[in-house]
Amino acid sequence: MSLDKALKTYKDYFNQKIETYGARPEGVDYNGLKAQQLRFEQLIKIIEPAQPFSVLDYGCGYGALFDFLHEKKWQFEYYGFDMLEKMVLAGRESHKDFANVRFHHLEDELIPADYLIASSIFNNKFEAIEEEWQSMVVQTLQRMNELCIKGFSFDMLTKYSDADRMAQRPDLFYGDPLFFFDLCKRKFSRNVALLHDYGLYDFTILVRKDL
């Protein structure tokens, strides 16, 4: 399957999820709230919350990251971006009472925020060729780097998962954490952290800009 077809399948799949489950973790293909929040807890380690900040949630779904940050009572401006209009509409509807929230469907509307966070956006490759999907991931990371001032974080399923588990799900992309750590270290910043110790079959990378 070509990358274009895989991306269409990706959009169709997640449109169906949000239509079926609505603004819930299952609506963005998480197993539940606990799994979603455990990943968020790793990703937000990029943020220094002592001062007010802005954050771009890249691939925001319905905006669950905003709710997670809001509960911490931090001072921040939240910008959610998703290529699926149905996700953006769900986010706008469920957060219409908050003044510090903006959702965007078009990437050319985005301006750099202090931090960018991308949660689980690379996992579903469907029938795309692995090399083509990885190339797309690398290009996306370069774009993410351009859209933040202080740093960005992302997570991904890991190639250190059990072999039988990976064999059962060839539609998923299992990234090499060492490859992506090296990429970020060489391309984006000297200050890069790899988190692979929180009990899930994935890893998180934090890239702190050299300011």
N, C-alpha and C positions, 0 to 999 in steps of 0.2 A: 504494500500500500504506500502511495506517495505521501509526503509530509502534508500536502494540502488536504488530501482525503482524510488523513489521520486527525488533522485539526478540525475538520468539519464533523467528524465522528465525536471528537472531544466536545465541541459546542452542543451537538445534539444530546449527548449523554448528560451533560450538566444542566442543560435546559430542562430535560426530563426530571432530573433530581429536584430542582427548585420548584417545578410545577407540582411534583408529587408530595414533597415534604414541607415546602415553604421555608420560612426563615428559622431553620433549626439546623443543628450539626449535620443531620442526615441529608439536608438539602444541598450540602456542598461535599457530600460523600465521606464524611467522618462517621466512625462507628457510634459515636456518642459524645456528650459534652466533656467527659473526663479526658478522652483521647485528644480532643480539640484543645482543651486548656493546657494539657501537659506540653503540647507542642508550642503553644503561645508563650508559655513560661520560658522556654529556651530562646525563642526568637526575640523577645523583648529585652533580653540581656544586652542588646546593642544600645539600648536607650539609657541616657543619663538623665534621670527625672528631676534633679534638684532645681532646674530652671524650666520654665515653660518651653515647649517644643512643638514642632509639627511632624506628623508622620504620614507617609503615603503607604497605604495598604494595597499592594500591587497584586491583583487577583483577589479582590476583597470579598467576593461572594456577597452575602447579605449584610456584611459589616460586623461580624461577631467579634473581631479584634477590637473594635471600638468599645463594645460592651465590656470586654475584658480589661481594657485600659481605664475605662470610666469607673469601674469598681475599685480601682486603686486610688482614686481621687487625685490623680495627677492633673496638671494643667497642660492642656495640649489642644492643637488643632488637628483634626483627622480628615484626610482625603482618601476616599476609596475609589479604586479604579478596577473595573472588570470589563473584559471584552464582550461579555454576555449582557445584553440590555435587560433581560429578565432579572438577573442578579441585582443590577443597579436599581431597578424599580422596586424590588423587594427591600433593598437597603434603605432607599429613600422613604418608603412607607413605614418601616419599622423604627426609623430614627427621626421622624419628622418633627419631634418635639425638642430636638437638641440643636443649639445654635452653632456648635463647634464641629459640625459634620457637613462634608460635601462629598457627593458621589459623582463619578465621571464614567462615561461609556467610551469616549473618544480619547485616545492616547495623546493626540496633539493638543489637547486642552491642559495637559499636565505641566506643572512647573516643579522644580526641585523642592523637596521638603528636607527638613533636618535629617530624618531617618526614613528609610524604605524597608518594609517588611513584606516578604513573599512566603506565604504558608501553603505548602503542598501543591504548588501549581505545576510541578514537573512530573508528577508521578504517573499519570495516565497517558501512555504513548499509543495504546491500542495496537494497531498492526503496522505502525511506522517502523522503518528500519532503524535499529538502535543507533547507528552512527549518525544518521540524519537527525534523529531526535536530540542526540547529545550536541550536535552542531547548533541546533536551534536553541538549546539551553544556554550554550556559551554566548550566543548573540544576545539573548535576553538578559543575561547577567551584565553584559556590557551596557545595555540600555538602562538597567537598574542602577548601575554605578553612576550614570549621567544624571539620574533623577533624585540624587540625595546629596546632602552637603556634609553631614557628619559620619554617615555610615549606613550599611544595609545588612540585612540578614535573610537567610533562606534555609529551607530544609528540603530533604530529599530521601527517598527510600535508599537503603544501603546495599552494596554488593556483598557486604558481610552477613547478609541474611542467610538463613538455612537454604541449602541447595534445593531441597525438595519443595520448600515454600516458593522459591523463585520459579521453579519448573511448572508449578501449578498455575502461575499467573504471568504468562508471557506478554500479556497486554500492559504490564506495568514496567516502568523504567527504574532500574536499580543502579544508582550512580556510584562511581568510585570516589569515596571521600578524599582519598589522597590526591587524585587527579584534580578535584575541584579546590582543595586546599592550595595546591601548588599553583593552579591557575589564578586564584584570587591573590595569592602572595606575590606572584610575578606581575600581574596586570593592574591590580587595584590599590594595594596598600601593603606596607610592612607589618601592619597590625591586624592579624587575622587569627581567629580562634576556631577550632574544630571541636564541636561537642558531640560525643558519641557514647554517652554514659547515662542515659536517662531511661533505659529499659525498653525502648521501642526499636522496631526494625528500620530506623532511619537515623539521619544525622542532621546537625544544624551547623551552619557556618556564619560567623559574625565577621564583618569587614569594617574596621574602624578607619576612617580617612586620616591621612597624615596632614593635620591642620597646622 
